[in-house]
Amino acid sequence: MIRQYFRGRCLLVTGGTGFVGQALIAKILTGLGDEVERIYAIIRPRRRADGQIVEPAQRLIELYESSLFDALRSDPDRWESLKQKVIPIAIDERQADLGLSPEDRQRIVAEVDTIFNSAATVVFDEPLSVSLQANIDGPMALLELAHESAKKHGKQVHFVHVSTAYVNGQRHGVIADEELPLDRDMRQVIDGLPPGYDPIADIADCRAVCERTEQQSRSDEHIRRFKREILAQHKSLSRKLTKSRLDRLTEERRQRWVDRRLVDEGMERARAHGWNDVYTYTKAVGEQVLTLNRGSLPLVIVRPSIIESSLQEPEPGWITGLKVMDPLLAAYGRGMMPDFPARPDIILDLIPVDKVVNTTLAAATTANAEQVHVYHISTGDENPVRVHEVFEHVRGHFLAMPMIDRDGKSPKLPQWRYPSVRMFRFIFHLLYMWPIQLREWFGSRTPFYTISSRQRRFLGTAKVRLQRVLYYTDIYHPYTNLDCRFKTTSTRTLFEALPADEQRTFNLDVRGID
C-alpha cells in the first residue's frame, strides 16, 4: 500500500532541516529509498555566528553526517546512490513566489507528485508577522505551485500538510479528527455561536496591523525617541557613538519595538479567537485557507500533538534542540521550579517523532480530490499518560541523575502540589524573585550590606532565568490545564488497512508505547 503509492513518485519536502523534516527525509530514504524517484528538499540558508552563509547544499551534507543516517551509511554504495535522489533547494518564504529561481520553479512544477509541508514556526510567542509568513503564506505559496502544476501539466499533485492537534484551541472534551469549520473561529465553536468568521478577512486585518506597526516605528517621532534612549544608555560614551553605529543601534531598537508589539498583538488576537497562542492560531487559519483554496487538489492534514523524541527510529531518544516542555523540565532539574500550575489527572499528549513520520507517510496514500482527510497523531485516545505520571518520571530521572550546581551540590526537588496560576506566581515570587530583589535593594541602598561584582552577576543571571521560567509558565500552562482527548479513529483505521509487513516497517500504532 505505502510502497506502491511511492513507487516512481517525485516528492517535495519542506522544513528539511527541522525536527520532523529531518526524520521524514531519513525515513523516506531508509524505508522507501528504492521506490521514490526524487526528493526535492526545501532548505533555508543559515547564517552562522561569524556572518557566513551556509547554503542548502552544505546544510544537507551536514544533515547526512547525523545519526539519522547511520544505518544507510553501513552500505556505502547504496548510500551514495540514495543521496543522488535528494536535491536541496533554497526558498525565502518572505517572498510571494518563495524566492525560487525560475529553473527550480519549473522543475518542481513539472516533476513533483506529492508535497509534504512540514515547515512552520512552532514558537508560541512569535511576532504575528513572522507567524503569518511561516504558517499561512508559506503553505499557500506551495499550494499555488500545486495548482500551477495542474494547469501546465495536468498533474494532480497531492498535498500533505503537517499541522498540530492544538488547532482545536481551548476546546475541552473529546475532539473528532475532522476539518475545522471554515466560517467560525474557535471562540464561536466553543461558545456554540452561529457562523460569523472569515479567515481571509482576518488574515487581511492581521497584515494591516503589522503594516501599521511597521510604519509607526519608522515615524520621525519614534526614531527620535529611539535615539534619545540609546544616547541616555550610552551617556558616558556618547562621544564615541559614530553616526553609523547610532543608526545601527536605532534600527535594532526599532525592530525590537516592532517585535514586542506584534508578539502582544498575536497573543491577544489568538486568545480572543479561542486559541492559546499565535502558533496554534496561525496553524488553524492556515488549515482553513488551504481548504478554502484547494479546489479539487487532494489535501491531507496530519495533526500531531506534542512531538517529542523518537521511540525507535532512527534510534531510541533521538531529538534535536529544545522542545516544548524542555525549558520547564530543565528549570525543575536546577531546583528553580518548586511547583507548576497544572491539573495532575488530565492527559499530557506526547507523541514520538517516528510515529508522526510513519503516520504522515501512510496518510499520503489516502489523498483524493473528493474530501480532505484529517488524522490526529496522538497518544491520548488509545494510550494516555497523565500530567502527574510525566512529573513522577521527570523527578525520578533528576533524582537518579541530578544537575549539579557550580558548588557541586544537588538541588532540592520538591513534589509538585499543582496550585492555581495565581498561587503559583505568588509562591514563585515569595521563594525566588523577592529574595533576589531584596538583596539587590539592600546592596544598592545600604552602606552596611555590600554585594561583590561576582555576586551581582550571579544575581542578575539568576533573575533572568527566573523571569524566563515565569514567562514559559504563562505560555505553557494552558496546555497542562486543557482537559481534552483527540480522537484517532482515522489513524487507527489507516494502520489496520496496512499489510502486515508495512505495519512493522511503518509502525504508527501507539498502543505499545510504555
N, C-alpha and C positions, 0 to 999 in steps of 0.2 A: 504493500500500500504506500508506505513512505518512499521506499526506494524507487518504486515505479513512477511515482509523481515527480521525483527529482531527476530522473534519467534524462540526460540531454538538456537540462534547463540551465539558463544563464540567470544568475542571481545578482541583486544589488543589496548590499548590507550597509546600512548607515550606523554611525556610532561604533565604528570598527575598533576603536581603542578604549571604548567604555567597558564597564564591568560585564554587562550582558552581551555586548557586541563581540568582545574578545572570545567569550565562551561559545558564542554562536558560531563564529568562524571556525574555531577549533573543532567543534562537534561536526560541522559540515565536512571538514576535511577528514576527520577521523572516521565518521560513520557513513559519509556519502561522497567521499572524495572521488571514487571511481564512477559515480553516477553523474555528478554535475559537470556541465561543460565549462563554466567560467564563473568566477565571483568578482564582481566589482566592489571593492571595499572602500567606502567613503570615510576618509580620514582627514581630520583638520590639521594643518600645520601647527606646530607648537613652538613658542618662544622660550628658550632656556633663560636661566638667571643671568647669563652673560650677554643676553641680547641676540644670540644666534638663533636662526630659524631652522627648526628641524622639519624637513619636508616629509610628506606622506610616505614616500618610498623608504626613507630611513626609519620612520616610526614603525613601519611594517616589519622591517628587518629586526628592530629591537623587540617587537612583539614575538617574532619567531624564536627568540632566544629564551622565552619564558618557559616555565614548567608545563604550560598548556600543551606543548608540542613534544614533550619528552618521548611519548610512545611512537610518534611518527618519525622522530629523528633516529630511532633504532634501526630503521631501514633506509639508509641514505639515498639509494636510487629512487625509491618510491617517493620519498620526501621531496627530492628535487623536482620530480615530475608534478607532484601536487602543488608545490609553490608556484609553478608556472601558470596555474589556473587562477591565481589571485592577482588582481590588478588594482593597485591603490590609486584613488582619485581624490583630489583636493576639492573642497567646497567652502563656501562662505555663506552661511545661512542669513547673513545680514542683507544679502542681495536677493532681489526678486527671482533671479534665474539661478540662484545658488552659486553664482560665480564660476559656473562650469565653462571650460573652454568650448568653442564650437565643435571641436573634434570629439571631446569627451561626451558632450551632449548628444551628438549624432550617433556615437557608438551605443550609448545607453538606450536611446530611443529605439534604435534598430534591433538591439540584441536581447535586452533584459526581458525575462518572462515573469519573474517574481521579485517584488520589493519587500525586504524586511527592514522596517523602520524602527530601530532601537535607539536612535539618537534622541536626546532630551536633556534639559537641565532638570536635575532632581533636587535642586536646592530649594528648601521650603520658604526661604526668605529672599529670593532673588528679586532684583528690581523688576517691576512689571514689564518694562520694555524688553528686557533680556528673556523673560519667560514667554512673551508673545512671539519673539523671533524663533526660539528653540522649539516650543511646544505647539505652536499653531502655524506660523509662517513656513517653517521647515517642512512639516508634513504636507502642507498644501502645495508647496513647490514640487515635492515628489509626486503628489497626485497629478499635477499638471504634466509631469514627464510621462506618466502612465497614459493619460488622455492623449498626449501628443503621439505616443506610440500607436494607439488605436487609430488615430486619424491618418497617420502617414503610412503605417504598415499593416493595418488591420489586425493588430495583435490585441489579445485580451490579457493584459498584464494583471497578475494577482498582487494585491496589496495587503501585507500583514503588518499591522500596527501594534507595537508594544506600548500599552497604556499602563494603568495602575488600577487595582481594585478600589482604591480610595477616591476614584472619581465619583463614588457614591456619597462623598462628603460626610455630613453629620447625621446620616440616616442610621437608625438603630434597627435591631431585629434581623430577620432573615432577608437577604438581598439576592434576588434572582440574577442569573447570568444572562442578561438581555441588554438590548440597546438602551441608552439614555433617551428620555423624551427629548424631542427636538424643539419643542415650543414652551418648555418650562425650565427654570433653573432649579437647583437642588432645594432652595428655600421653599419654593412653590410645591415641589414634590413632597417635602417633609410635612408642610402645613396643609396639604390636600387642597391647594388653591387651583383655580382653573388656569388654563394656558394664558400666558401673557409675557413670554420671554422670547427675544430674538437674538440668538448668539451672534449673528452677523452684525447687527446694530451694536451689540455690546462690545465686540472687538473694535468697531469703528470709534466708539466712545473711549475705549482704553487708549487707542492710538492718539486721539485728540488730547487726552490728559497728558500723555507722555510728551507730545509736541509742545503743549503749553508750558509744561515744567521746564523743558529744554530752553525754550525761548525766554522764559522768565529768568533763568540762570544766566543768560547772556546779556541781560539788560545792563545799561550803564550803572544803574543804582546798585545792582548786585555785584558787578565787577569791582566797583569802588569799595564796597563793603568787604569783599574777599581780600582785597589788597590791604585794607586797614587792619584786618585781623591778622594777616601774615606779618605785617610790619610790627604790630604790637607783640607778637610772639618772638620776633627776632629783633627786639628793640636795641639790645646791646650790640647787635651785629648789622644794624640797618645799613651802615655804610658799605658793608661787604656784599650786600644783595645787589647783584647786577640786574639790569633790566631783563635780560634773558632768563635769569634764574627766577626773578619775581614773576615773570609771565608764566613760567613753567609751574611754579607753586600755586599761582592763581588758577590755572587750568585744572590742576589736581584737586584743589579745594572746590572748584565749581562742580567737577564731576562727582565728588563725594556728596555734595549738597543735593545734586540731582538724584543720585542713587538712594540716598536716605529717604527722600520724599517718595520715590517710586517704590521702594520697599514697603513703606507705610501704606501707600495707595493700593498696592497689590494685596496686602493682607486685609485691609479694610473692605475692599471690594469682594474678596473671596468669602469672608465671613458674612457679609451682608447677603450674598447669593446662596449661602448654605454650605460652603466648603470651608475647610480649616485653614488653608494657606494658598499662596499663589501657585504653587506646584500643582496641587490637585485641581484647582480652579482652571488653570490653562490646559491641563491634560483633558479635563472633561469637555471644555469648549472645543478643544482640538478634535475630540471624538465627534462632537456634534457637527462641526463644519465639514469634516471628512465625509460623514454620512450624507449630509445635505448636498454635497458636490460630487459624489462618486458617480452619479448617473447609473450606468449598467456595469461599472467596473467592479469586479469581485473584491470585497473588503472583508478581512478577518481582523477582529480586535482581540488581543490577549491581554488579560489584566492580572498581573502578579500582585501579591500582597507585599509584605516587607521582604525584599530579597536579601538573603544572607549567604554565607559561604557554602561551597559545594558539599554535597553528601558523598558522592563517589567520584565524579569526573570533573576535571582531569585527575584529581586526587582528593581524598577527604580533606575538607577545610580550606580549599583554595579560595582566595579572596584577594581583591586589590583595593587599596585605600581604606578610608574610614566610611562605614555605612551608617544608616540612620541612628542606631542605638549606641554606636561605639563611643562617642564623646561622653555620654552619661555613664556608661559602664566603666570607662577609664577614670572618671571622676569618683565613682564609688570605690574603685580599687585604690585610689590615692587617699581615701578617707574623707573626701570632700562632698559626699552625698549621703547624709545621715538618714534620709528618708526620701520618698517620692510620692507625688500626688497621683495615685492610680487606684483602680478598682481591682483588687487582687484576684477575683474569681472570673474576670472576663477573659476572652480569648485574645492572646497576642499572636497574630497570624504571621508567622515566619515561614519562608519558603526557600529551600536551597536553589542556588542559581542553575544547577544542572537540571532540576525539574522544570524550571522556567524554559530553558533552551529546548529540552525534549518536547515539551508541550507546544512550543511555538512552531517547531518543525512539523509536528503531527497536525497541528491546526491548519497549516498552509494547504494541506491536501483537501480540505473541505470548502475552499473558496469557490463561490459561484455567483453568478450575476443576480440571482433571484432574491437573495437575502444577505444581510450582514450577520456573520456568525460571531458570537461573543463567548470567550472562555475565561472563567476565573481560574487562576493558578494559585491555589492557597491550600493550607492545611486545616483550617478551622472547621470545615464541614465534615471531614472524614477522620481527622487525626488531630484534634485540638490540643493546644497547650495553653495553660493559664498564666497570667502575669506572675502570680506567686511562685509557680513552678520554675519559670525562667529566672526569677530572682534567686531562688534557692540554688540553682545550678551555678549562677554567677558568683554568689557568695562562697559556695564550696570551692570554686576554682581559685578565687583570690586568697582564701584561707590556705589552700594547698600550695599556691604559687604567688606569694604576696609581692606587691610592688614596693620595694624597699626605698625609703626616702634618702635624702642626702646624708642624713646622720646614721644610716644603717638600720633604721627602725622600721618595723612593720606597722602600718596604720591600723587603727581600730575600725572594725567593720560591723556596725550595729545591724540588728534585724530591722527591716522596714516595718512601719506601722500603717503606711498608706494614708496619710492625712488628706484633708481637703487642700486645694491650691492655696487658699488664703492662709491656712495654718502652716503649710509647708514654708511659704515665704517668710512668715513670722519666725519660725524655728530656725530657718537658714540664716536670717539676719541676726538673730539672737546669738547663735553659736559661732558664726563666722564673720559676717560683714561688719557688725557693730564693734566687736573687739578690735578688728584691724583699724577701723576708722577712729576708735578711741585712742589707740596707740599713736596713730598719726597726729591726732589733735594734740595730745599731750606733748609729743615730740616737737611740735612746731610752736607751741604757745607757753610752755612752762620751762623755766631755766633748770629745774632740778631733775628733769627727765629728758635725757638725750637719746637720740637714735643714730647709730652709725650709718654711713653711706651704704654699707653692705646690708644692714637691716632694712633700710629704706627700699633698696632694690628688691629685697625678698618680699616685703610687704606689698610693693607695687605689683610684682609678678603674681602674688597670691590673690590680690584683689581682682586683677584682670581675669584670672582663671575662674574665680568665684562668680564674677559677673557673667562670664560665658555659660557657666552652669545654670544660672538663673534664666539666662536667655534661651538656652536649649530646652529648659523645663517648660517655659512658656510656649515654645513651638511644638514640643512633642507630647505634652500631657493630654491633648485631645485624643491622641491615638491609644493611650493607656486607660482611657475612660470611655472608649467607644464600644458599646455592647452590641456587636453585630456579628453576623455569620454569612460569609459569601458562599452561596450555593455553587457547587461544582458538578452539577448534573451533566452538563455538556462535556466537560472534561472527562468524567467517568465513562460516558458513552463512547467518546473518542478513543480512550485507552482500550476498552473492551472490543472495539472493532479492529484493532491491530492484530495481525497474525502473531503467533507465539514468539517467533524469533525477533520480531520488531518490538514486542513488548519488553524483551530483555535488552535489546540494543538502545531503544529509545524509551527507557523506563520513566513514565510520568506518574506512576502510582505513588501516592503519598502515605498510604496506609501502613507501609512497612518502616516508616521513619521512627526511630526510637528517641 
